[in-house]
Amino acid sequence: MNISRVYANRGRWIAECECRSASQVQPEQKRWRCLECGAGYTLLWPSRRVEIENLLRPRRIVNQNWNIGEPIDHLLAENIEHGLAAEPA
C-alpha cells in the first residue's frame, strides 16, 4: 500500500493521491482510498499534529495551513507576528 503524508489546508487535514486528487481526512483515520483512481494509502500524520492544530485554531480559516516539513517554530512566529496565540495549548 502507498503512503500519503497528510497536510493542513484551510483548517482541514488533506491526503493527496499520486494522480493529484485529494480529499479531506480525519485524525482517527489510518487509511484512505482515492475517489478518482481508487489507489489505497496508509496515512502518515505529522508527529506533532495536536500542536499544529492548536497553533492553527486561532487563525482565520483561510490561514489555517501547514505544509509537510514546516517547522512548528514557523507557525508560532507567524502567530506572534499577527498577534495570535503565542503558545500551542
PDB file of N, CA, C and O in Angstrom, chain B, residues numbered from 101:
ATOM      1  N   MET B 101       0.849  -1.184   0.000  1.00  0.00           N
ATOM      2  CA  MET B 101       0.000   0.000   0.000  1.00  0.00           C
ATOM      3  C   MET B 101       0.890   1.240   0.000  1.00  0.00           C
ATOM      4  O   MET B 101       1.947   1.250   0.631  1.00  0.00           O
ATOM      5  N   ASN B 102       0.469   2.269  -0.696  1.00  0.00           N
ATOM      6  CA  ASN B 102       1.188   3.538  -0.784  1.00  0.00           C
ATOM      7  C   ASN B 102       1.025   4.330   0.505  1.00  0.00           C
ATOM      8  O   ASN B 102       0.181   4.014   1.344  1.00  0.00           O
ATOM      9  N   ILE B 103       1.846   5.364   0.648  1.00  0.00           N
ATOM     10  CA  ILE B 103       1.774   6.258   1.811  1.00  0.00           C
ATOM     11  C   ILE B 103       1.425   7.656   1.324  1.00  0.00           C
ATOM     12  O   ILE B 103       1.993   8.143   0.346  1.00  0.00           O
ATOM     13  N   SER B 104       0.485   8.299   2.015  1.00  0.00           N
ATOM     14  CA  SER B 104       0.145   9.688   1.744  1.00  0.00           C
ATOM     15  C   SER B 104       0.425  10.491   3.006  1.00  0.00           C
ATOM     16  O   SER B 104      -0.130  10.213   4.069  1.00  0.00           O
ATOM     17  N   ARG B 105       1.295  11.495   2.878  1.00  0.00           N
ATOM     18  CA  ARG B 105       1.600  12.377   4.001  1.00  0.00           C
ATOM     19  C   ARG B 105       0.511  13.444   4.080  1.00  0.00           C
ATOM     20  O   ARG B 105       0.210  14.117   3.094  1.00  0.00           O
ATOM     21  N   VAL B 106      -0.063  13.584   5.252  1.00  0.00           N
ATOM     22  CA  VAL B 106      -1.205  14.472   5.473  1.00  0.00           C
ATOM     23  C   VAL B 106      -0.711  15.892   5.775  1.00  0.00           C
ATOM     24  O   VAL B 106       0.269  16.081   6.496  1.00  0.00           O
ATOM     25  N   TYR B 107      -1.408  16.884   5.210  1.00  0.00           N
ATOM     26  CA  TYR B 107      -1.088  18.294   5.463  1.00  0.00           C
ATOM     27  C   TYR B 107      -2.376  19.057   5.758  1.00  0.00           C
ATOM     28  O   TYR B 107      -3.471  18.565   5.487  1.00  0.00           O
ATOM     29  N   ALA B 108      -2.241  20.258   6.313  1.00  0.00           N
ATOM     30  CA  ALA B 108      -3.409  21.081   6.668  1.00  0.00           C
ATOM     31  C   ALA B 108      -3.639  22.137   5.605  1.00  0.00           C
ATOM     32  O   ALA B 108      -2.705  22.802   5.157  1.00  0.00           O
ATOM     33  N   ASN B 109      -4.900  22.283   5.205  1.00  0.00           N
ATOM     34  CA  ASN B 109      -5.291  23.282   4.225  1.00  0.00           C
ATOM     35  C   ASN B 109      -6.644  23.846   4.632  1.00  0.00           C
ATOM     36  O   ASN B 109      -7.641  23.127   4.699  1.00  0.00           O
ATOM     37  N   ARG B 110      -6.660  25.156   4.905  1.00  0.00           N
ATOM     38  CA  ARG B 110      -7.896  25.848   5.280  1.00  0.00           C
ATOM     39  C   ARG B 110      -8.640  25.135   6.414  1.00  0.00           C
ATOM     40  O   ARG B 110      -9.860  24.976   6.373  1.00  0.00           O
ATOM     41  N   GLY B 111      -7.881  24.713   7.422  1.00  0.00           N
ATOM     42  CA  GLY B 111      -8.471  24.100   8.604  1.00  0.00           C
ATOM     43  C   GLY B 111      -8.870  22.650   8.432  1.00  0.00           C
ATOM     44  O   GLY B 111      -9.518  22.079   9.310  1.00  0.00           O
ATOM     45  N   ARG B 112      -8.495  22.040   7.311  1.00  0.00           N
ATOM     46  CA  ARG B 112      -8.832  20.636   7.064  1.00  0.00           C
ATOM     47  C   ARG B 112      -7.545  19.839   6.888  1.00  0.00           C
ATOM     48  O   ARG B 112      -6.550  20.356   6.380  1.00  0.00           O
ATOM     49  N   TRP B 113      -7.569  18.591   7.307  1.00  0.00           N
ATOM     50  CA  TRP B 113      -6.452  17.695   7.050  1.00  0.00           C
ATOM     51  C   TRP B 113      -6.689  17.038   5.690  1.00  0.00           C
ATOM     52  O   TRP B 113      -7.778  16.534   5.418  1.00  0.00           O
ATOM     53  N   ILE B 114      -5.653  17.048   4.833  1.00  0.00           N
ATOM     54  CA  ILE B 114      -5.784  16.612   3.451  1.00  0.00           C
ATOM     55  C   ILE B 114      -4.793  15.495   3.134  1.00  0.00           C
ATOM     56  O   ILE B 114      -3.622  15.557   3.511  1.00  0.00           O
ATOM     57  N   ALA B 115      -5.286  14.471   2.431  1.00  0.00           N
ATOM     58  CA  ALA B 115      -4.439  13.410   1.874  1.00  0.00           C
ATOM     59  C   ALA B 115      -4.459  13.584   0.359  1.00  0.00           C
ATOM     60  O   ALA B 115      -5.496  13.899  -0.225  1.00  0.00           O
ATOM     61  N   GLU B 116      -3.319  13.379  -0.263  1.00  0.00           N
ATOM     62  CA  GLU B 116      -3.210  13.582  -1.703  1.00  0.00           C
ATOM     63  C   GLU B 116      -2.744  12.298  -2.375  1.00  0.00           C
ATOM     64  O   GLU B 116      -1.895  11.575  -1.854  1.00  0.00           O
ATOM     65  N   CYS B 117      -3.316  12.033  -3.540  1.00  0.00           N
ATOM     66  CA  CYS B 117      -3.004  10.840  -4.319  1.00  0.00           C
ATOM     67  C   CYS B 117      -1.927  11.146  -5.361  1.00  0.00           C
ATOM     68  O   CYS B 117      -1.702  12.304  -5.711  1.00  0.00           O
ATOM     69  N   GLU B 118      -1.276  10.111  -5.844  1.00  0.00           N
ATOM     70  CA  GLU B 118      -0.301  10.273  -6.923  1.00  0.00           C
ATOM     71  C   GLU B 118      -0.955  10.828  -8.183  1.00  0.00           C
ATOM     72  O   GLU B 118      -0.276  11.445  -9.004  1.00  0.00           O
ATOM     73  N   CYS B 119      -2.270  10.619  -8.353  1.00  0.00           N
ATOM     74  CA  CYS B 119      -2.981  11.144  -9.524  1.00  0.00           C
ATOM     75  C   CYS B 119      -3.321  12.628  -9.358  1.00  0.00           C
ATOM     76  O   CYS B 119      -3.938  13.230 -10.237  1.00  0.00           O
ATOM     77  N   ARG B 120      -2.917  13.208  -8.232  1.00  0.00           N
ATOM     78  CA  ARG B 120      -3.094  14.622  -7.877  1.00  0.00           C
ATOM     79  C   ARG B 120      -4.484  14.942  -7.344  1.00  0.00           C
ATOM     80  O   ARG B 120      -4.797  16.109  -7.110  1.00  0.00           O
ATOM     81  N   SER B 121      -5.317  13.933  -7.147  1.00  0.00           N
ATOM     82  CA  SER B 121      -6.588  14.134  -6.483  1.00  0.00           C
ATOM     83  C   SER B 121      -6.320  14.212  -4.979  1.00  0.00           C
ATOM     84  O   SER B 121      -5.315  13.686  -4.500  1.00  0.00           O
ATOM     85  N   ALA B 122      -7.198  14.854  -4.247  1.00  0.00           N
ATOM     86  CA  ALA B 122      -7.013  14.989  -2.800  1.00  0.00           C
ATOM     87  C   ALA B 122      -8.376  14.977  -2.121  1.00  0.00           C
ATOM     88  O   ALA B 122      -9.394  15.312  -2.728  1.00  0.00           O
ATOM     89  N   SER B 123      -8.374  14.582  -0.846  1.00  0.00           N
ATOM     90  CA  SER B 123      -9.605  14.543  -0.063  1.00  0.00           C
ATOM     91  C   SER B 123      -9.306  14.893   1.379  1.00  0.00           C
ATOM     92  O   SER B 123      -8.187  14.726   1.864  1.00  0.00           O
ATOM     93  N   GLN B 124     -10.338  15.382   2.054  1.00  0.00           N
ATOM     94  CA  GLN B 124     -10.230  15.650   3.480  1.00  0.00           C
ATOM     95  C   GLN B 124     -10.234  14.319   4.224  1.00  0.00           C
ATOM     96  O   GLN B 124     -10.986  13.407   3.881  1.00  0.00           O
ATOM     97  N   VAL B 125      -9.375  14.217   5.259  1.00  0.00           N
ATOM     98  CA  VAL B 125      -9.310  13.033   6.109  1.00  0.00           C
ATOM     99  C   VAL B 125      -9.431  13.469   7.565  1.00  0.00           C
ATOM    100  O   VAL B 125      -9.263  14.643   7.893  1.00  0.00           O
ATOM    101  N   GLN B 126      -9.722  12.509   8.427  1.00  0.00           N
ATOM    102  CA  GLN B 126      -9.940  12.788   9.846  1.00  0.00           C
ATOM    103  C   GLN B 126      -8.789  12.233  10.677  1.00  0.00           C
ATOM    104  O   GLN B 126      -8.196  11.220  10.306  1.00  0.00           O
ATOM    105  N   PRO B 127      -8.458  12.892  11.814  1.00  0.00           N
ATOM    106  CA  PRO B 127      -7.319  12.463  12.635  1.00  0.00           C
ATOM    107  C   PRO B 127      -7.334  11.001  13.063  1.00  0.00           C
ATOM    108  O   PRO B 127      -6.267  10.410  13.231  1.00  0.00           O
ATOM    109  N   GLU B 128      -8.495  10.402  13.244  1.00  0.00           N
ATOM    110  CA  GLU B 128      -8.536   8.997  13.663  1.00  0.00           C
ATOM    111  C   GLU B 128      -8.364   8.046  12.477  1.00  0.00           C
ATOM    112  O   GLU B 128      -8.259   6.833  12.662  1.00  0.00           O
ATOM    113  N   GLN B 129      -8.336   8.591  11.273  1.00  0.00           N
ATOM    114  CA  GLN B 129      -8.252   7.785  10.056  1.00  0.00           C
ATOM    115  C   GLN B 129      -6.822   7.305   9.807  1.00  0.00           C
ATOM    116  O   GLN B 129      -5.881   8.097   9.859  1.00  0.00           O
ATOM    117  N   LYS B 130      -6.666   6.035   9.541  1.00  0.00           N
ATOM    118  CA  LYS B 130      -5.344   5.458   9.290  1.00  0.00           C
ATOM    119  C   LYS B 130      -5.120   5.140   7.810  1.00  0.00           C
ATOM    120  O   LYS B 130      -3.982   5.099   7.343  1.00  0.00           O
ATOM    121  N   ARG B 131      -6.215   4.916   7.080  1.00  0.00           N
ATOM    122  CA  ARG B 131      -6.122   4.583   5.663  1.00  0.00           C
ATOM    123  C   ARG B 131      -7.088   5.452   4.860  1.00  0.00           C
ATOM    124  O   ARG B 131      -8.071   5.976   5.384  1.00  0.00           O
ATOM    125  N   TRP B 132      -6.775   5.585   3.578  1.00  0.00           N
ATOM    126  CA  TRP B 132      -7.582   6.395   2.692  1.00  0.00           C
ATOM    127  C   TRP B 132      -7.514   5.818   1.284  1.00  0.00           C
ATOM    128  O   TRP B 132      -6.467   5.330   0.858  1.00  0.00           O
ATOM    129  N   ARG B 133      -8.619   5.873   0.570  1.00  0.00           N
ATOM    130  CA  ARG B 133      -8.674   5.420  -0.816  1.00  0.00           C
ATOM    131  C   ARG B 133      -9.086   6.599  -1.688  1.00  0.00           C
ATOM    132  O   ARG B 133     -10.079   7.273  -1.412  1.00  0.00           O
ATOM    133  N   CYS B 134      -8.311   6.838  -2.743  1.00  0.00           N
ATOM    134  CA  CYS B 134      -8.576   7.938  -3.671  1.00  0.00           C
ATOM    135  C   CYS B 134      -9.911   7.705  -4.373  1.00  0.00           C
ATOM    136  O   CYS B 134     -10.170   6.620  -4.893  1.00  0.00           O
ATOM    137  N   LEU B 135     -10.751   8.733  -4.382  1.00  0.00           N
ATOM    138  CA  LEU B 135     -12.054   8.634  -5.025  1.00  0.00           C
ATOM    139  C   LEU B 135     -11.954   8.719  -6.550  1.00  0.00           C
ATOM    140  O   LEU B 135     -12.880   8.322  -7.258  1.00  0.00           O
ATOM    141  N   GLU B 136     -10.839   9.234  -7.050  1.00  0.00           N
ATOM    142  CA  GLU B 136     -10.651   9.371  -8.501  1.00  0.00           C
ATOM    143  C   GLU B 136     -10.158   8.075  -9.138  1.00  0.00           C
ATOM    144  O   GLU B 136     -10.775   7.564 -10.073  1.00  0.00           O
ATOM    145  N   CYS B 137      -9.039   7.539  -8.626  1.00  0.00           N
ATOM    146  CA  CYS B 137      -8.405   6.389  -9.282  1.00  0.00           C
ATOM    147  C   CYS B 137      -8.484   5.096  -8.478  1.00  0.00           C
ATOM    148  O   CYS B 137      -8.167   4.024  -8.993  1.00  0.00           O
ATOM    149  N   GLY B 138      -8.906   5.193  -7.220  1.00  0.00           N
ATOM    150  CA  GLY B 138      -9.061   4.000  -6.390  1.00  0.00           C
ATOM    151  C   GLY B 138      -7.803   3.529  -5.685  1.00  0.00           C
ATOM    152  O   GLY B 138      -7.839   2.510  -4.994  1.00  0.00           O
ATOM    153  N   ALA B 139      -6.687   4.241  -5.837  1.00  0.00           N
ATOM    154  CA  ALA B 139      -5.444   3.839  -5.164  1.00  0.00           C
ATOM    155  C   ALA B 139      -5.629   3.912  -3.650  1.00  0.00           C
ATOM    156  O   ALA B 139      -6.265   4.835  -3.140  1.00  0.00           O
ATOM    157  N   GLY B 140      -5.067   2.930  -2.931  1.00  0.00           N
ATOM    158  CA  GLY B 140      -5.167   2.892  -1.481  1.00  0.00           C
ATOM    159  C   GLY B 140      -3.904   3.424  -0.826  1.00  0.00           C
ATOM    160  O   GLY B 140      -2.802   3.240  -1.343  1.00  0.00           O
ATOM    161  N   TYR B 141      -4.067   4.079   0.307  1.00  0.00           N
ATOM    162  CA  TYR B 141      -2.948   4.697   1.016  1.00  0.00           C
ATOM    163  C   TYR B 141      -3.032   4.459   2.512  1.00  0.00           C
ATOM    164  O   TYR B 141      -4.118   4.409   3.090  1.00  0.00           O
ATOM    165  N   THR B 142      -1.880   4.314   3.122  1.00  0.00           N
ATOM    166  CA  THR B 142      -1.730   4.425   4.567  1.00  0.00           C
ATOM    167  C   THR B 142      -1.416   5.898   4.816  1.00  0.00           C
ATOM    168  O   THR B 142      -0.559   6.472   4.144  1.00  0.00           O
ATOM    169  N   LEU B 143      -2.105   6.511   5.777  1.00  0.00           N
ATOM    170  CA  LEU B 143      -1.897   7.927   6.059  1.00  0.00           C
ATOM    171  C   LEU B 143      -0.749   8.122   7.031  1.00  0.00           C
ATOM    172  O   LEU B 143      -0.673   7.449   8.059  1.00  0.00           O
ATOM    173  N   LEU B 144       0.135   9.037   6.706  1.00  0.00           N
ATOM    174  CA  LEU B 144       1.249   9.404   7.574  1.00  0.00           C
ATOM    175  C   LEU B 144       0.960  10.798   8.120  1.00  0.00           C
ATOM    176  O   LEU B 144       1.054  11.798   7.408  1.00  0.00           O
ATOM    177  N   TRP B 145       0.607  10.834   9.402  1.00  0.00           N
ATOM    178  CA  TRP B 145       0.247  12.083  10.074  1.00  0.00           C
ATOM    179  C   TRP B 145       1.492  12.744  10.652  1.00  0.00           C
ATOM    180  O   TRP B 145       2.450  12.053  11.000  1.00  0.00           O
ATOM    181  N   PRO B 146       1.495  14.091  10.761  1.00  0.00           N
ATOM    182  CA  PRO B 146       2.628  14.751  11.409  1.00  0.00           C
ATOM    183  C   PRO B 146       2.703  14.324  12.877  1.00  0.00           C
ATOM    184  O   PRO B 146       1.677  14.197  13.545  1.00  0.00           O
ATOM    185  N   SER B 147       3.901  14.109  13.364  1.00  0.00           N
ATOM    186  CA  SER B 147       4.074  13.643  14.741  1.00  0.00           C
ATOM    187  C   SER B 147       3.586  14.674  15.758  1.00  0.00           C
ATOM    188  O   SER B 147       3.263  14.314  16.890  1.00  0.00           O
ATOM    189  N   ARG B 148       3.529  15.932  15.375  1.00  0.00           N
ATOM    190  CA  ARG B 148       3.092  16.997  16.284  1.00  0.00           C
ATOM    191  C   ARG B 148       1.736  17.565  15.849  1.00  0.00           C
ATOM    192  O   ARG B 148       1.504  18.771  15.934  1.00  0.00           O
ATOM    193  N   ARG B 149       0.851  16.689  15.385  1.00  0.00           N
ATOM    194  CA  ARG B 149      -0.448  17.084  14.852  1.00  0.00           C
ATOM    195  C   ARG B 149      -1.237  17.972  15.820  1.00  0.00           C
ATOM    196  O   ARG B 149      -1.773  19.002  15.410  1.00  0.00           O
ATOM    197  N   VAL B 150      -1.314  17.590  17.079  1.00  0.00           N
ATOM    198  CA  VAL B 150      -2.116  18.346  18.048  1.00  0.00           C
ATOM    199  C   VAL B 150      -1.547  19.753  18.227  1.00  0.00           C
ATOM    200  O   VAL B 150      -2.305  20.720  18.304  1.00  0.00           O
ATOM    201  N   GLU B 151      -0.233  19.875  18.293  1.00  0.00           N
ATOM    202  CA  GLU B 151       0.387  21.206  18.425  1.00  0.00           C
ATOM    203  C   GLU B 151       0.094  22.057  17.188  1.00  0.00           C
ATOM    204  O   GLU B 151      -0.196  23.248  17.298  1.00  0.00           O
ATOM    205  N   ILE B 152       0.174  21.437  16.023  1.00  0.00           N
ATOM    206  CA  ILE B 152      -0.133  22.157  14.780  1.00  0.00           C
ATOM    207  C   ILE B 152      -1.569  22.647  14.813  1.00  0.00           C
ATOM    208  O   ILE B 152      -1.835  23.811  14.514  1.00  0.00           O
ATOM    209  N   GLU B 153      -2.498  21.771  15.174  1.00  0.00           N
ATOM    210  CA  GLU B 153      -3.907  22.160  15.255  1.00  0.00           C
ATOM    211  C   GLU B 153      -4.106  23.319  16.219  1.00  0.00           C
ATOM    212  O   GLU B 153      -4.854  24.251  15.922  1.00  0.00           O
ATOM    213  N   ASN B 154      -3.450  23.272  17.362  1.00  0.00           N
ATOM    214  CA  ASN B 154      -3.598  24.329  18.368  1.00  0.00           C
ATOM    215  C   ASN B 154      -3.063  25.668  17.879  1.00  0.00           C
ATOM    216  O   ASN B 154      -3.618  26.716  18.209  1.00  0.00           O
ATOM    217  N   LEU B 155      -1.989  25.641  17.094  1.00  0.00           N
ATOM    218  CA  LEU B 155      -1.441  26.886  16.559  1.00  0.00           C
ATOM    219  C   LEU B 155      -2.273  27.418  15.393  1.00  0.00           C
ATOM    220  O   LEU B 155      -2.309  28.627  15.165  1.00  0.00           O
ATOM    221  N   LEU B 156      -2.932  26.543  14.664  1.00  0.00           N
ATOM    222  CA  LEU B 156      -3.753  26.985  13.542  1.00  0.00           C
ATOM    223  C   LEU B 156      -5.129  27.475  13.984  1.00  0.00           C
ATOM    224  O   LEU B 156      -5.716  28.342  13.337  1.00  0.00           O
ATOM    225  N   ARG B 157      -5.639  26.931  15.071  1.00  0.00           N
ATOM    226  CA  ARG B 157      -7.012  27.213  15.522  1.00  0.00           C
ATOM    227  C   ARG B 157      -7.342  28.712  15.630  1.00  0.00           C
ATOM    228  O   ARG B 157      -8.420  29.109  15.187  1.00  0.00           O
ATOM    229  N   PRO B 158      -6.463  29.571  16.200  1.00  0.00           N
ATOM    230  CA  PRO B 158      -6.854  30.985  16.341  1.00  0.00           C
ATOM    231  C   PRO B 158      -6.827  31.774  15.025  1.00  0.00           C
ATOM    232  O   PRO B 158      -7.235  32.936  15.006  1.00  0.00           O
ATOM    233  N   ARG B 159      -6.372  31.189  13.962  1.00  0.00           N
ATOM    234  CA  ARG B 159      -6.282  31.883  12.675  1.00  0.00           C
ATOM    235  C   ARG B 159      -7.616  31.846  11.936  1.00  0.00           C
ATOM    236  O   ARG B 159      -8.461  30.988  12.191  1.00  0.00           O
ATOM    237  N   ARG B 160      -7.789  32.785  11.024  1.00  0.00           N
ATOM    238  CA  ARG B 160      -8.936  32.720  10.110  1.00  0.00           C
ATOM    239  C   ARG B 160      -8.795  31.442   9.286  1.00  0.00           C
ATOM    240  O   ARG B 160      -7.679  30.994   9.021  1.00  0.00           O
ATOM    241  N   ILE B 161      -9.907  30.860   8.885  1.00  0.00           N
ATOM    242  CA  ILE B 161      -9.899  29.587   8.136  1.00  0.00           C
ATOM    243  C   ILE B 161      -8.950  29.642   6.943  1.00  0.00           C
ATOM    244  O   ILE B 161      -8.207  28.688   6.707  1.00  0.00           O
ATOM    245  N   VAL B 162      -8.959  30.715   6.204  1.00  0.00           N
ATOM    246  CA  VAL B 162      -8.131  30.829   5.005  1.00  0.00           C
ATOM    247  C   VAL B 162      -6.629  30.716   5.333  1.00  0.00           C
ATOM    248  O   VAL B 162      -5.829  30.379   4.460  1.00  0.00           O
ATOM    249  N   ASN B 163      -6.252  30.996   6.582  1.00  0.00           N
ATOM    250  CA  ASN B 163      -4.846  30.947   7.002  1.00  0.00           C
ATOM    251  C   ASN B 163      -4.521  29.731   7.860  1.00  0.00           C
ATOM    252  O   ASN B 163      -3.429  29.656   8.424  1.00  0.00           O
ATOM    253  N   GLN B 164      -5.430  28.791   7.970  1.00  0.00           N
ATOM    254  CA  GLN B 164      -5.183  27.585   8.768  1.00  0.00           C
ATOM    255  C   GLN B 164      -4.517  26.523   7.891  1.00  0.00           C
ATOM    256  O   GLN B 164      -5.120  25.509   7.542  1.00  0.00           O
ATOM    257  N   ASN B 165      -3.248  26.790   7.545  1.00  0.00           N
ATOM    258  CA  ASN B 165      -2.493  25.920   6.642  1.00  0.00           C
ATOM    259  C   ASN B 165      -1.182  25.486   7.279  1.00  0.00           C
ATOM    260  O   ASN B 165      -0.538  26.251   7.997  1.00  0.00           O
ATOM    261  N   TRP B 166      -0.806  24.259   7.005  1.00  0.00           N
ATOM    262  CA  TRP B 166       0.501  23.738   7.428  1.00  0.00           C
ATOM    263  C   TRP B 166       1.004  22.817   6.321  1.00  0.00           C
ATOM    264  O   TRP B 166       0.296  21.912   5.881  1.00  0.00           O
ATOM    265  N   ASN B 167       2.237  23.062   5.878  1.00  0.00           N
ATOM    266  CA  ASN B 167       2.841  22.249   4.826  1.00  0.00           C
ATOM    267  C   ASN B 167       3.745  21.184   5.420  1.00  0.00           C
ATOM    268  O   ASN B 167       4.367  21.392   6.461  1.00  0.00           O
ATOM    269  N   ILE B 168       3.810  20.057   4.760  1.00  0.00           N
ATOM    270  CA  ILE B 168       4.674  18.955   5.199  1.00  0.00           C
ATOM    271  C   ILE B 168       6.096  19.472   5.371  1.00  0.00           C
ATOM    272  O   ILE B 168       6.662  20.082   4.465  1.00  0.00           O
ATOM    273  N   GLY B 169       6.661  19.221   6.540  1.00  0.00           N
ATOM    274  CA  GLY B 169       8.027  19.641   6.838  1.00  0.00           C
ATOM    275  C   GLY B 169       8.149  21.040   7.420  1.00  0.00           C
ATOM    276  O   GLY B 169       9.237  21.435   7.841  1.00  0.00           O
ATOM    277  N   GLU B 170       7.063  21.797   7.455  1.00  0.00           N
ATOM    278  CA  GLU B 170       7.108  23.151   8.009  1.00  0.00           C
ATOM    279  C   GLU B 170       7.309  23.078   9.523  1.00  0.00           C
ATOM    280  O   GLU B 170       6.534  22.416  10.213  1.00  0.00           O
ATOM    281  N   PRO B 171       8.335  23.746  10.047  1.00  0.00           N
ATOM    282  CA  PRO B 171       8.608  23.678  11.487  1.00  0.00           C
ATOM    283  C   PRO B 171       7.512  24.352  12.326  1.00  0.00           C
ATOM    284  O   PRO B 171       6.918  25.349  11.912  1.00  0.00           O
ATOM    285  N   ILE B 172       7.263  23.793  13.495  1.00  0.00           N
ATOM    286  CA  ILE B 172       6.314  24.363  14.448  1.00  0.00           C
ATOM    287  C   ILE B 172       6.715  25.804  14.777  1.00  0.00           C
ATOM    288  O   ILE B 172       5.856  26.673  14.930  1.00  0.00           O
ATOM    289  N   ASP B 173       8.018  26.051  14.884  1.00  0.00           N
ATOM    290  CA  ASP B 173       8.504  27.398  15.202  1.00  0.00           C
ATOM    291  C   ASP B 173       8.037  28.421  14.166  1.00  0.00           C
ATOM    292  O   ASP B 173       7.811  29.584  14.501  1.00  0.00           O
ATOM    293  N   HIS B 174       7.894  27.998  12.925  1.00  0.00           N
ATOM    294  CA  HIS B 174       7.440  28.895  11.867  1.00  0.00           C
ATOM    295  C   HIS B 174       5.978  29.301  12.106  1.00  0.00           C
ATOM    296  O   HIS B 174       5.620  30.471  11.970  1.00  0.00           O
ATOM    297  N   LEU B 175       5.142  28.319  12.462  1.00  0.00           N
ATOM    298  CA  LEU B 175       3.733  28.617  12.768  1.00  0.00           C
ATOM    299  C   LEU B 175       3.639  29.557  13.963  1.00  0.00           C
ATOM    300  O   LEU B 175       2.861  30.511  13.956  1.00  0.00           O
ATOM    301  N   LEU B 176       4.441  29.275  14.991  1.00  0.00           N
ATOM    302  CA  LEU B 176       4.443  30.095  16.195  1.00  0.00           C
ATOM    303  C   LEU B 176       4.854  31.533  15.867  1.00  0.00           C
ATOM    304  O   LEU B 176       4.217  32.481  16.326  1.00  0.00           O
ATOM    305  N   ALA B 177       5.922  31.696  15.070  1.00  0.00           N
ATOM    306  CA  ALA B 177       6.390  33.037  14.697  1.00  0.00           C
ATOM    307  C   ALA B 177       5.323  33.794  13.908  1.00  0.00           C
ATOM    308  O   ALA B 177       5.135  34.993  14.111  1.00  0.00           O
ATOM    309  N   GLU B 178       4.623  33.097  13.008  1.00  0.00           N
ATOM    310  CA  GLU B 178       3.539  33.740  12.256  1.00  0.00           C
ATOM    311  C   GLU B 178       2.423  34.195  13.191  1.00  0.00           C
ATOM    312  O   GLU B 178       1.892  35.295  13.042  1.00  0.00           O
ATOM    313  N   ASN B 179       2.074  33.350  14.147  1.00  0.00           N
ATOM    314  CA  ASN B 179       1.023  33.729  15.094  1.00  0.00           C
ATOM    315  C   ASN B 179       1.422  34.960  15.891  1.00  0.00           C
ATOM    316  O   ASN B 179       0.626  35.885  16.048  1.00  0.00           O
ATOM    317  N   ILE B 180       2.646  34.976  16.391  1.00  0.00           N
ATOM    318  CA  ILE B 180       3.133  36.121  17.178  1.00  0.00           C
ATOM    319  C   ILE B 180       3.116  37.387  16.320  1.00  0.00           C
ATOM    320  O   ILE B 180       2.694  38.451  16.774  1.00  0.00           O
ATOM    321  N   GLU B 181       3.579  37.260  15.081  1.00  0.00           N
ATOM    322  CA  GLU B 181       3.619  38.393  14.160  1.00  0.00           C
ATOM    323  C   GLU B 181       2.229  38.997  13.937  1.00  0.00           C
ATOM    324  O   GLU B 181       2.097  40.201  13.717  1.00  0.00           O
ATOM    325  N   HIS B 182       1.205  38.160  13.995  1.00  0.00           N
ATOM    326  CA  HIS B 182      -0.164  38.626  13.745  1.00  0.00           C
ATOM    327  C   HIS B 182      -0.989  38.789  15.022  1.00  0.00           C
ATOM    328  O   HIS B 182      -2.209  38.946  14.967  1.00  0.00           O
ATOM    329  N   GLY B 183      -0.305  38.749  16.184  1.00  0.00           N
ATOM    330  CA  GLY B 183      -0.974  38.995  17.450  1.00  0.00           C
ATOM    331  C   GLY B 183      -1.916  37.876  17.878  1.00  0.00           C
ATOM    332  O   GLY B 183      -2.899  38.123  18.576  1.00  0.00           O
ATOM    333  N   LEU B 184      -1.617  36.647  17.461  1.00  0.00           N
ATOM    334  CA  LEU B 184      -2.442  35.492  17.819  1.00  0.00           C
ATOM    335  C   LEU B 184      -1.775  34.705  18.936  1.00  0.00           C
ATOM    336  O   LEU B 184      -0.697  35.071  19.405  1.00  0.00           O
ATOM    337  N   ALA B 185      -2.412  33.635  19.354  1.00  0.00           N
ATOM    338  CA  ALA B 185      -1.897  32.784  20.445  1.00  0.00           C
ATOM    339  C   ALA B 185      -0.415  32.483  20.246  1.00  0.00           C
ATOM    340  O   ALA B 185       0.004  32.027  19.182  1.00  0.00           O
ATOM    341  N   ALA B 186       0.367  32.746  21.286  1.00  0.00           N
ATOM    342  CA  ALA B 186       1.813  32.592  21.183  1.00  0.00           C
ATOM    343  C   ALA B 186       2.301  31.183  21.475  1.00  0.00           C
ATOM    344  O   ALA B 186       3.413  30.828  21.084  1.00  0.00           O
ATOM    345  N   GLU B 187       1.516  30.391  22.136  1.00  0.00           N
ATOM    346  CA  GLU B 187       1.944  29.033  22.502  1.00  0.00           C
ATOM    347  C   GLU B 187       0.855  28.033  22.145  1.00  0.00           C
ATOM    348  O   GLU B 187      -0.334  28.330  22.252  1.00  0.00           O
ATOM    349  N   PRO B 188       1.277  26.833  21.717  1.00  0.00           N
ATOM    350  CA  PRO B 188       0.262  25.799  21.488  1.00  0.00           C
ATOM    351  C   PRO B 188      -0.376  25.397  22.810  1.00  0.00           C
ATOM    352  O   PRO B 188       0.319  25.224  23.811  1.00  0.00           O
ATOM    353  N   ALA B 189      -1.672  25.250  22.818  1.00  0.00           N
ATOM    354  CA  ALA B 189      -2.403  24.888  24.054  1.00  0.00           C
ATOM    355  C   ALA B 189      -2.146  23.450  24.447  1.00  0.00           C
ATOM    356  O   ALA B 189      -2.676  22.981  25.454  1.00  0.00           O
TER     357      ALA B 189
END
